[in-house]
């Protein structure tokens, strides 16, 4: 017990006066720094595995331009969306859709289409007369983007651009869309 008392008296002597204040302040800074490193400096990401529920996507986006009703059941775009989701589930390509609100014309669809292109959608799909017409007009100016339209070949008049794939409307639209998106993604990734 006398050794403990001597040690405590020595520490108390060190902490007296100006020198003691500097020593105590330095010790406090060291303790604060250690606590800060322990609280903020740990790399939790490296220590724990990724969340098993989180879906890991490829860095590829397929975007659907639809009519005002979007992908609501019974709309032509619903079958296209079904094919896109099936393809995404198999390959982890990100899919999204944007409805054209207001007048259903190619002129009104064009700003929505340009928004998808500016968002770096590598594959742009279109369902609906106004949307497919806008894609057919814009496709030649965007050779790096692959387009898939659901409609009859040459429906907009003239030949299709080389980066446009046409899927004929019918019962097998989801399967045909999934295949067309697959070919478009492969062309983009080359």
Secondary structure by P-SEA (a helix, b strand, c coil): caaaaaaaaaaaaaaccaaaaaaaaaaaaaaaaaaaaaaccccccccccccccbbbbccbbbbbbbccccccccccaaaaaaaaaaaaaaccccccccccccccccccaaaaaaaaaaacccbbbbccaaaaaaaaaaccccccbbbbbccccccccccccccbbbbccccaaaaaaaaaaaaaaaaaac
